[in-house]
């Protein structure tokens, strides 16, 4: 029989031995009085005389046969002490065990009957080595040497182990992805890296054009697994390591700094003549990256104290209404918390970060004008998207996509199968009065339906060098479904910005909201290939009545990137698209006798395990994944 494979981190092995005459694993004597188990690191020791004492041979583990008289199977275990001793040596790969039964406890056990020898093959983790951090230079816009990833230093203590390599782009500088050159450079690099299957991968080839806005330090992760699949848990040996490549510049550092009015974290107010002071700040790229990785969503708090009265309460306190940009500003209104005019003197500026796990420490007093859902976003942010995180299409919709004669290899893209952090976004538009068309004032559901059927014309994107994404039903049959009052099941082609395309299916619809879920197909639409959607998950459009008695139209999503393991790369174009939809909906309402205001979007990029633990509780199964 084949070896049983055991990973070093798994519990000590145990065996179920048949005690029945003619049993599959062991044929016992007619009426044995004793059973015993022998473990050895050297198989040849089983032929040695009993009583041998050696570091790699363990004596009999005896059991009274009467203890097994009522059973057909005996379960025997290797003691944790022996297992720990065994796994401590990376050069040791085999553990042998046999089972015996007999009538006498004589020294030679010559009358005993023994089972065949069972073998455990011990699997140790490989040791991933992603290579040293590197820098590559750019001259005249071109890369002077290839940006290479080298994991050839990876080792495995198990002789002859077969290793599998996977590379990921997991971090990078702040890049404006609304610019097609930046977006193309980062996306191509991410795809090239993710498709690498060996220890060496070229992230960017020599001579490639590197846009100025895409230069900076990128971080890559190497994940190494072996082919020894554990018989117990199904585990493989696994390890990971990361490295950086600075493309065109050295890695930056820094914390939070005040840029204006001064750079020493003090603001001098001698004889204020204005009603306000703008305090500009910058969060260093390394710190910002660390905050995104640790918290996903965080806020920046500003405290202003009089330098000569440090014991007093702050004269001004403010906090960002969402995750702050890496560089931004606060406006300090020159009145203290009691509404009194700020007195002359130097003031200390304190900037601190509030992470997602610290929300319980915040008071909602500062948000007394906020609606219930807005407060919920601050106090328990992930739960706001829990239904989208857990949502899976109905079985009937999954079957329809799988069996659609006009769609080849159609299937949904589960959010749990993507990589990197999860994007949780929310783009609201406050509706104080609904529009009137041809003498009829819209109801809330009228507005939802109008946006659904006119989404392509409502994207008010300006100032950018690309066209908006368009949503088009796949063919005439799907167009009829989409334009009906029951659009669930519609398969739509997405003409994305740039060379890529994608597809979605309408997976939920009622009078207040509808949802799209991302899909894969290897079909072609006209002359355009489709394949994977760049993100996996769900997006919803809808409307609800808020605490103020007005309404909030919104789109929100829970999705993860398919190629890029990075909290900020991959969503820049989407942010422009959905901000454009906000502006387009507000413009439509205001242009037709209504009243609408674009509210500040909220985007969170927390780590997937943090969200999965609290909010990924699907009630449906995937049928074809």
N, C-alpha and C positions, 0 to 999 in steps of 0.2 A: 504494500500500500504506500501511497505518497506520504511524505513528511507532513506533519502538522506544523503550521507556521505560527509563531507566537511573537508578538511585539513586546519589547522590553518594558513598556509602560503599562502593560495589561496585568491583570491579577495572576497569581500563580496558577498553573494548569491543574485540571482535575480530570479524572477518567471515570467513565461508567463501564464496569466490567461485568459481563454476563456470568451469573452463577448457576446457570441451567445446564444440565448435561447436554453436550452437543451445541452449546451456545456459540454465537458467531465469533466472539473474541477469545473465549477461554473455556476449555472443557475441564471441569473440576473433577476431583476424585469423588467416588460414590458418597462418602461421608466424612469430609475433612473436618478437623477440629480447629485448624488455624489457617488464616490467610496472611499474606505479607506482600509488601510492595518494595521493589528495589528501584532506586534512581541512580544513574551513573553518568558521568561526563565522557567516559570511555567505554564503548560497547564491549571491548574485549574483557573488561573486568568481570562481566557476568560469568565467564568461564573460570575465574580465579576461585581459590578456596574461600569459603565464607569466613567472616571474622577479620578480613583484611581491613586495615585502617589506612586510608590515604586521603589526600586533600580532594581528590576528584572521585571519590567513591563513598556512597552513603549507606550505612548498614540497613538491615531489614526494619521495616516499619510493621510490627506485628499487630494482628487483631484476632480476638477470640472469634472462632467461627460461629458460636452461638448467637453472636450479635447480628449475624446475617441470615439466620435460619428462616426468617419470615419473608425474605426478599429474593427476588430473581436477579437483581442488579446491585453491585457494590460500588459506591462512589468513593474514590480515593483522591487525595489532594497532596500536592507538594507543599511542604510547609513554607510560609513566607520567608523564614530565615534562610532556608536553602535557596529559594528563588532569588532573593536579594543577592546572595553570594554568587549565584550563577550569572545574573545579569550584570554584575559589576565589571566583569571582564569582557572588553569589546572583542577579544580574540576568540572567545568561546561561542560557537554557533550551535552545537548539538547537545541535546539532553535526551537520554535513553531511559525507558521505564519498562518494567515487566511485573507481572502479577503472579503470585504463587499460592498454592494450597497444599496442606499436608496434615498427617495425623500426629507427627511427632516433632518436638522442638530439639532435634539433635544438631550437633555442630555442623555436620556436613549437609544436612537437608537432602540427603541422597534419595530419599523416598518421595520427595515433593514433586508435584507437577507444576510446570511453569508455562505461562502464556508466551506467545511470540513477543518480540521486542518492539515497542512503539517508539517512534522518534519524533522529537520536537526540534524544529529548526528555528533558532532565535534570530529575530530581525532587529537590527539597530538602526537608528535614524541616520540618514546621511548628514553631512555637515556642509551646508550651502555657503558658498563664498562668491558674492556678486562682484568682487574685484574692488580695487581702490577707486576713490573719487578721482575724477578726471576733469580736465579743461581742454576745450578745443577752440581755436581762434577763428575769427571771421575777418576777411579782408575783401574790400570792394563788394561787400554783400554776399560773398561766397565762403563756404566752410573750407578751411585750408587742409584739414585732415578729417577722416571719417570719425564720427562719434560712435565708438565701439563699446559694447557691453561684453565683458569677458568673465564668465563663471567657471573657467577651466580649473580654478583652484578648489572646486568642490570635491569632497572626498566622501567615502563611505567605508566604515570599518569592516563591513561584511565583504569577504573576498568574492570577486566576480559579480557584484551587484550591478544590475542594469538600472540606470538612472534616467529619469524624465525631467526635462527642464521647461519651465514656463516663465516668461518675462512679462512684466506689467509696467506701464507708466502710471505712477501713483501720485505725483506731485509736480509742481512747477511754479514759475513766476506768475504774477498777475498779467494776463494777456487779454487784450481787447479782441474777442472772437467775433465781433460784428464786422471786422475787417477780413475780407476773404483771404488775403495773403497769410495773415496770422492763423486763421482757422485751418487753412489747407496745410500749413506747416505742422501744426500740432496734431491734427487728425492723422496725417500721413505717418508721422513718427509713432503715434500710439498704435496704429494698425500694424505697422512694420514690426514693432516690438512684440505685440501680442501674438503675431503669427510665427515668431521665432520658436523653434523646437529643440535647439541645441544649446551647448554652453556658451557659444559666441553668437552675438546678434549685432548687426549694424543698425543703430537707431537712426542715424542720418548719414547718408553717403557723402564722401568727399566731393566738393564742388557744388553741393546743394545750395540754393539761395535761402538765406536766413533773413526774414524780415526784421527790421529793427525792433518792432514791437513784440517779437517772439523770442528775443534773446534773454538769457538768464539761466538759472540753475534748475535742472529737471532731476527728479528723483525716480529711480526705477527699483522694482522689487523682483528678486529671483526666487521662485518657488521650485524646490527639488523634491521629487518623490521617487521611491524605488518600486520594483515590480513584485516584491514579496508581500502578498495580501494575507493578512492574518486570518487564520481559520476561526478565531474567536470573535473578534469585533469587526473583521473586515478592514482593519486599519492597514495602511501602508506606512513605511518609514517616510518621514516628511521633515523638511526644514526650510527656512527662508532667510534671506539676507537682502539688504538694499544698498544702493550706491547712488552717487550723483554724477552728472555731467554738466559742467558749466559751459554753455554754448555762447560764445561771444563776450562773456564777462565772468568775473569771479563771483562766487556766491556772496550774497548780501547777508547782513545780520541786523541786529538792533531791536529795541523794544518800542515802547510808546513814547513819542516825543512831541513837544509843543513847537510848532513852526512859527506861529504868529500870535500875539504881538511880539513875543520874545522867544528865545530858544532855551531859556533856563527855568522853565516851568513857573515863572512869575509874571504876573500882569500888573503894571503900574497904572493906577488910576489916581491922578493928582487932582485935576479940576475937570471932571467929566463934562463935556459939552454935548455929547451924543447920548442917545437913549440906549445904546447897545454897544457891545464889543464882540467882534468875531474872533473866536479862538480856533485856530487851525491846528490840526494834529496829523501825525502819521504813525502808523503801526508798521514796524519793521517786517520785511517779508518772511524772515524765519519765524518770528513770533506769530505772525498772522497764520502761517501754515500750521504751526503747532496748535494754535487755538482751534482751527478748523478740524484738525485731526482729533483733538481731545473732546471738544464740545459740539462740533457741528454748527450749532447756532449759539451765538453769544451776543452780548450787548456791551456797549461802552458807556461808563458812567463818569460824569464830570462833577467834581466838587471844587468850590472856590471858597477859600478861607482867608481872613485877614492875616497877613504875615506877622504882625505885631501883637495879635491876640489869638494865638494858636489854640487856646483852650475853649474858645467859643464855638458854637455850632457853625456849620458852613453858611455863608451868606447866599450861596447859589448852588443848586443841585439840579442836574439834568441827566437824562439817560436817552440813548438812541431808541427809536421806536421799532427797530429791527436790527439785523446784523449790520454793523457799520462797514462802510467801505474802508479800504486800507488807508486811504487819505481822505480827510473830510474836515468838517468844522462844526463847532457849537456856536450858538448865538447867546451871549450872556447879556440879558436885559439888566440894566444897571439899577435894579431895585432888589433889596434883600427879601427873604422869605416872608417878612411882615409887611411888605409893600413900601418900605422906607427907602429913601434915596441913598445909594451907596456912598459911603464917606470916602474921602481921599485916603491914599495910602497904598502900599504894595500888597498884592494878593497872591497867595500860592494857588496854583492850579494843580489839581490831582486828577489823573485819569486812571480808572481801574476797569478791569474786565469782569463781567458777570456772565458765567457760563450757564448752560442749559440746566445743569444739575443744581444750580444755586437759586432757581426761580422761587423756591419756597421762602427765601429770605426777603424777597421784594414785597413791598406794600402796594396795594392797588389804589391807594389814596391819590397818587400822582396821576392815575388814569381814571379819575372819577367821571369823566365825560365819555369814557369808552363804553362800547357795547359789551354784552356778556361774552359774545364769541371772541372779541378782541382781548378781553381779560383772560379768557381761557387759553389763548395763544401764548400769553406770557407765563401763566401759572402752571400749565400742563400742556406744553406745545405739541408733543407727538400725538396725543389723543385726538387732536383736531383732524388728523388725517387717517385715523385708525381704520375707518371703513374702507378707504381707498387702498390702504396697504394690504388689507385682508381680502379684497374683492377678487373673485374669479368668475369668469363668465358662466352663465347657466349651461348645463350639459347639452341642452338642445342647440345652443349657439355654437358650442365646441364641435358638435357633430356636423352641423351645417357647414362650418368652415372646412372641416376635414374632408367632407364628401362633396364639396362644391365642384361641379364639373368644369367650371371656368377658371379655377384657381389651383395651381399645382403646388403640392406640398404645403398647403396652408396650415399654420399652427400659431398659437399664441406664444408670447415671450414672457415667461414668469419673472416677476420682479426678483424672486429669490435666486434665480440663476444668473443674474447680471453680476457686475463686479463693483467694488468701491462703495462709497457712501450713498445714501439715498437722498434724492431731491424731493423736498416737501415745499411746494410753493402755493401762493394764494394771491390772486390779482383781483381786488374788489373795485366795484363802481357803485357809489351810493346813488340811489334813485329817490329823489324827493318828490317828483311828479312825473307821471308817465306821459309818453308822447301821444299825439293825436294824429291819425292818418285817415283822410277822407271822412272826417267828422266823427270817427270812432276812437275813443281813448283806449289805449292798450291796457289790458290786465297784466298782472305779473306773468302768467303763462303765455300770453301773447308775445311778450318781449322775449321769453326763452325760445319760443318757436321761431320768431323772426331772426334771432341771432343764429339759430341752428341752420336755417335754410339760406342765410345770407352771410355766412361767416367769412367767405373769401373777400367780399366787398367791404367788410367792416374793419379790416386791418389797416389802421391809419399810421403806416410806417413812413417816416420822412427823415431826410438827412443821412440815409445810409445807401451804400452802393449795391444793394441787392433787393430783389423782389420778395414779397411775402410768400410764405408757404400756402399752397392751395390744396383744398380737399375736394376730390372728384370721385363720385361713385364709379365703381369698376366698369360697369357696362349698363345697358339699358334696363336689364332686370333689376340690378341693384339700385339704379336711379329711381325706379318706381317704388322700391321699398323705402328709400331715403325720403322721398317726397310724400310718403303716406303718413297716416297718423300712428303707425306702428313701425318705426324705423329700425328696431333691434334686429341685428343680423346683417345690416348693410356693410359691405366691404368697400373701403374707400382707398384710392390711390393718393399719396401725398407727394406733391412736387416740392421737395425741400430746397432750401437755399443751397447752392453749390451743386456738385455733380451727383450727389446721392439722392435717392428716392426712398420711399417707405410706404407702409400701409397700416391701416387700423380697421377695427370692426366696432360698430356701435353695439355695445353690450348691455346697455340699460337705458330706459326712457320712461319718464312720466311727465306730468304737467309742470313740475318744478325743476327738473334737471335731467341731463343725459350724460352718458359716459362713452368714451372711446378706450379700447384696450389695444396695445401695440401687438403687431403680428409679423410673421415671417412668411414669405413665399418666394419660390424661384421662378415664378411667372414673370413675363414681360408685359408692361403696359405701353401699348403703342410701340415705340422704339426704345423705351426706357426700361432698364433692369430695376428690380425692386429689392429683393433679398431682405436683410434684416432692417428693422427699425433701429435707429441709433440709441434709443432708450427702451427699457422694458418696464411696463407698469400700466397705470391707468390715469386718465385725465377726465375731469368732470366740469361741466358748465351748468350753472343753475341760478336760482334766486331764492331769497328768504326774507322774511320780515324781521327787522332788528328791534332792539329795545326802544329806539326813539320813535317808533311808529312808521318809519320809512322802510325802504327795501334796499337790499344789497344784491346786485348782480355780480357774479364772480366766475372765474375759472380757477381750479386748483388741481394739483397732481401729486402723485406719489410714484416716482419712477427712478430707475438707476441706469447709468450709462452701460453700454454693451462692451465698449473697447477701452475706455479710459477710467482708470481707478484714481480719480482726482475730484475733490469737492467743488472746484470752481471751473475747471476746464470742461467743456462739453455742453454748458447750459447758456452761454452768452447769447447765442442766436435766439434760443427759445425765449430768453428774457425780453429781447427786443420785440419778438413776435407777440407775446402776451401783453406787454405794455402797449403795443400798437393796437391790440384788440380793446384794451381798456379805453384808450383814446377814441377809437372808432365807435364804440357803443355810446360813450358819453356824447360824442358829437352828434350821433343820430338822434338821441333823446333830446338834446338841447336844440337841435335844428327843427324839431317838430313839436314845439310847444311844451316840452317837458323840462325837467331840471335834473341834471346828473353831475356828479363830481367824481373825478378819479381819486381813489384812495391809495395810500402808500402800499405797495406790494410787500409781502413777507416771503422770504426764501430761507429755508433751513437746509443744511447739508450734513446731518449727523451720520455717525457710523451706522452701518446696516445692523450689526448685532444689537445695538442699543434700542433701535426701533423694533426689530424683529422680536425681541424679548417681551416687549410690552404690547405690541400692536399687530403682530402678524399672526392672526388666528383665523385662517380661512375655513369656511364651512362647506366648501365644495372641493372635489378632487379634480386634478387634471386628467383628462382621458387619453391624450395622445402625446404627452411629453416624455 
